[in-house]
Each structure stands twice: as C-alpha cells, then as structure tokens.
C-alpha cells in the first residue's frame, strides 16, 4: 500500500528533525546572548583603558610643560649668576645662590670645580653627576613614566578590542544558525531540512570554537 502524504510528513523522523531544529535554535540563542554579554563587558574595558590612556597622556604633557618652565628658570639663574661672577658682583651672586634649589647649587658647584680647559659651557650636561637630580630632569622622568603607563593602557585597550572582535565574530556564526535553523521549521522537504540542520550544527561548532578560544569567555561579571 502506498504511504499517504500526511503520514509521511508527520512520522517520527520529521518530529526528530523538528526537535533538533528547536534545540539548535535554543542553543544558538543562549550562545548569542552570552557572546553579546561578554562583548559588552569587553567594550567597556576598551573604553576605560583608552580613557585612562588619555588621562595619563594629559598628566605627562603637564609634566613636560612644567619641565620647560623649570628648565628656563634654571638656565636663567645660572646665566645671571655667571654674569654676576664675571662682574665680581658678590651681593648679586649671594642673592642668586639664596634662591636657587639645592640641586641646581650642587650642579653649579660641580661645574665651578672643573678645570677651565675642560669645563663644559654650562652645568647642564650628562657628565655632571648632579644633573639628573635637577627639578627639570625629575619632571621629565615623571612625564616619561606617565607616558609609559599610557602606552601600557593603550596596549591593554587594543588587546581588549581584539577580544571584543572575536565575540562579535562568534555572534555572527550564531546569528547564521538562528536563521538557517529557523528555515528548517518552514520548509517541508526532508533533504533540505537535513541540509539546513547540518549547516546549523557546523555554524554552532564554528561559533563555539571561536568562543572557547577567546580570552575570558567564561568569566562571569
């Protein structure tokens, strides 16, 4: 006896395909939600790191600006002292020595002690042991330290951004699964349904492979 169309479309195999499609749809929906959740948290981390980088760069620029002012002051004091020394103006020399920092005084003392034939034009030279302790040099060191921290924050932001991109890619695969598995519930031809389900399984596996190889995919919060 020939099998009726109604019996052919409602048999156990058809029901199994429908259940499989439902399971894949549910699994893809859950994985999409989880990927979106992790992606949003990672994006927040990207923004925080970039904001921290900008703040650190601003602090570094402030230090560099103060350094320029401090260096100008140190050079001005040194030149004024040199003019006063050349003129034999001891009161002016004493006045200048009273306002200069201890670090500048030490740098100038080293400079004065050098033989005239080998003395550098100014005490502001790397050969001067006290040079690194000048306030202007310390401000440069502080600025460089802030810039190094800013670079670290930039690297962290770029790494987080790469992780966020992987979560986005996983969502693409899960979205394809949602679409293809959804079509399985519409079409009636069993061979097409099987093909759609096979494609959906492949999409799930690809998305999961990307997800589980992404740093921090399983972290809650």
N, C-alpha and C positions, 0 to 999 in steps of 0.2 A: 504494500500500500504506500502511496506517495505521501511524504510528510507535509503537513499543512504549513503555510507561511507563518501563521500565528504561533504554532508550536515551535517553529524554527527560531523565531526572534525572542522567545521567552524561555528558552531552555536554560539549563544550568550554566553553560559556557557564557551565554550572554549576561547572566547575572554576575558571574565571576569577573567578567570584564568591567561591568558597571562598578562593582565593589573596588576593583583595582584602581579604576579611574578616581573614585571618591577618596581612596587612601592617598593617592598621589597628589590630588588637589589639596587635601588637608595638610599633608606633609610639606608641600611647596608653600602653602600659606604660612605655616608656622616658621619655616626657614626664612621666608621673605621678611616676616616681622622681626625675627631675631637679627638678621643681617642689617635691616634698617635701623634697629635699636643700637647695634654696635657701631654702625656708620655715623649715627648722630653723635654718639659719645666721642668718637674719634675726631669728628669735625670740630667739636667743642675744644678738644685738646689742641688741634691745629691752631685755632683762633687764639687760645690762651698763650701758646708758645710764640706766635707772631706778635701778640700784644706785649709780651714780656721782652721780646727782642727789640721792639721799637722803644720801649721804656729804657732799656739798657743802653741803646744807642744814644738816646737823648742825654742820659747821665754821662756817657763818655764824652759827648760833644761839649757838655757843660765843663767837664774837667779840662778838656783841651782849650776851651775859651779862657778859663781861669789861668791855665798854664801860660798862654800868650801874654796875659796881663802881668803875671808874676815874673815872667822872664824879662819883659820890658822894664819892670821896676828894678830887677837885679842888675841888668845892664846899665840902667841909668845911674844907680847908686855907685856902681863900680867906676863908670866914666867920671862921675862928679868927684869921687874920691881920688882918682888918678890925676885929674886937673888940679885939685887942691894940693896933692902931694908935689906935683911938678912946680907949683907956685909957692911951695913952702908954707901953705896956709894951714897951720896946725889946728886952729879952732874949727875950721870947716871940716877937716879930717876927723876930729874928735866928734863933731856933731853927726857926721855921716856914720861913723862907727857905732854911735849910740842907737841909731835907728835900724841898722842892718840886722838881719837874722843871724843867729849863731852859725847856721850852716854856711851862709854867704861869707861870714867873717872867717870861718875855717878855710873856705875855698880861696879867699884872698890872701890869707896868711901863707898858704902853700905857694901861691903864685909869687908873693914877695920874696920867699926864701929861695926861689930858683935863681941860678946864676943868670946874669943879664944876657950872656951869649946864647943860652939855651932856653930862656924864658919864653913861653908862648905869648901871643899878643894879649890874650885875656885869660882869666882863670876858668873860663867856661870851656873846658876841654876834657876829653875822656881820660887823659893822663892824670888829671887831678883826682886824687882819692876822695876828696870831699865833694866832687862834682855831682855824684849820684845822690847825695843827700840834700841837695838844694830843693827848696819847696817846688820850684818849677818842674824839676825832674820827677819828684814824687807825684805831682799832678798828672804827668804823662803816664807814669806807671799805673795810677788809678784808672785813667782813661783806657789804657790798653787792657787792663783787667776787665773793665766793663765790656769792651768790645769782644774780648774772648768769651765772656759769658753770653753776649748777644749771639755770637756765632754758634755756641752750643745750643741755644734756644732755637736758632734757625734750623740747625740740623735735626733737632727733635721735631720741629714742625714739619719738615719735609718728610721725615720718616713716618710721622702720623698721617700725613696726607697720602702717602703711598699705601698705607694700611687701609685708609678710608676708600681709596680707589678699588682695592680688592673686594671690600664689602659691597661696593656698588656693582662690581662685575658679577659677584655671586648672585645679587638680586636680579640681574639681567637673565641669568640662566633659570632662576626660579620663576620669573615672570613668563618666560617661554613655556615652562612646564605648565603653569596655570592656564595659559592659552591653549596649548595642544591637548592637555588632558581634558579641558573643558569641551573641546571639539569632539572628544570621544563620546561624550554623553549625547551628542546631537546626531552624528552620522549613524546609519543603520548597517552599513556593510561591515561584516566582521573582520575582514582582512585589513580594511582601513583602520578600524578600531585597534587592532593588534599593532599595526604600524605606529599609530599615534601613541599608544601606551609604551612601546619600545623607545620611541623618541623621548617621551616624558621621563622614562627611567634613566636614559642617557643624560638628560638635562639635570635631573636630580643628582646623579653621581658626579657630574662635572661641577655643579654648584657646590656640593658638599666638599669635593676635593679642594676647591678654592677656599672655602670657608675654614676648613680644619687646618689648612696650611697658612692661615693668616694669623699673625701675632695677636694674642689676646682675644680670639674669637669666642672663647668660652667664659671669659671673665664676666661676672655679674656686677653691674654698677661701675 
